[in-house]
Amino acid sequence: MRELGRGKRRDGGPIIRHTYLDEPIDLVVVDELTTGWYGRDWPAAERAEFAFLATLGIPEAGQVFNLGAHQGLVALLLKRKLVPRGSVLAVEMDRTNAAACDRNFALNGNAGMSAVHAAVLDRPGRVHARRRSNGNVIHDAAPAQRHLQAVPARTIDALMAEHGVPDLVYMDIEGAEVLAMRGAHEALARVPAWYMELHGDEVCGSFGGSNTEVVRPFAAAGFVLFTSPSEESPYTRLDGLDALTPDRCHLIARRP
């Protein structure tokens, strides 16, 4: 690992540099999660979804929606690994992280990279979210609570209407995927490939759903489904919803 500029840089913070999935990338240090999650090299074997997604025929000039982009590292990897001549739209709920996406894209060459500050949900409007780096949506919250931030809400269908049909939706939104899919009827019919981290029935249940409810529309639409129990584990075909775990896992869905 090589750290750059531990003093304040003109872009607002110290910079770390690591090799992630064989890609050297610079990141602005925003908080403890920057160093905790991204403060070391990522061997390619640690993120099995990238190798699997690379087999799906996503065009190099295609478009990816990265929903729940955190500080932009995965968005940068999606751009380099899957759509080097295309574009990535990074959507992030936390205001500080969305700003970090913009800064990290600029640090690493931002052609084809853009960030939107929004929560991805089942309807447009405004919601409240915890003020922490990997916070989640709080329903029916009093806006005066100091630990909450007001966040604009967008649906996947609305994002698609504004930015075009992506070749891949890559989603990690802390259990709210059940709500996001309720606002993705048009996208489900038109987007050919999806990745999402399923956060398990306990977490998803706080949003009124379950892993099965998230996956059922893909099965009904004829997608071929693959799951993995962890980031580094290989993907295997899911033969029926009865075989889907209620625990945290990873899903890739593709049209046959």
Secondary structure by P-SEA (a helix, b strand, c coil): ccccccccccccbbbbbbbcccbbbbbccccccccccccccccccccaaaaaaaaccccccbbbbbccccccaaaaaaaacccccbbbbbbbccaaaaaaaaaaaaacccccbbbbbccccccccccccccccbbbbbcccccccccbbbbbbbcaaaaaaacccccbbbbbcccaaaaaaaacccccccccbbbbbcccaaaaaaacccccccaaaaaaaccbbbbbccccbbbbbbccccccccccbbbbbbcc
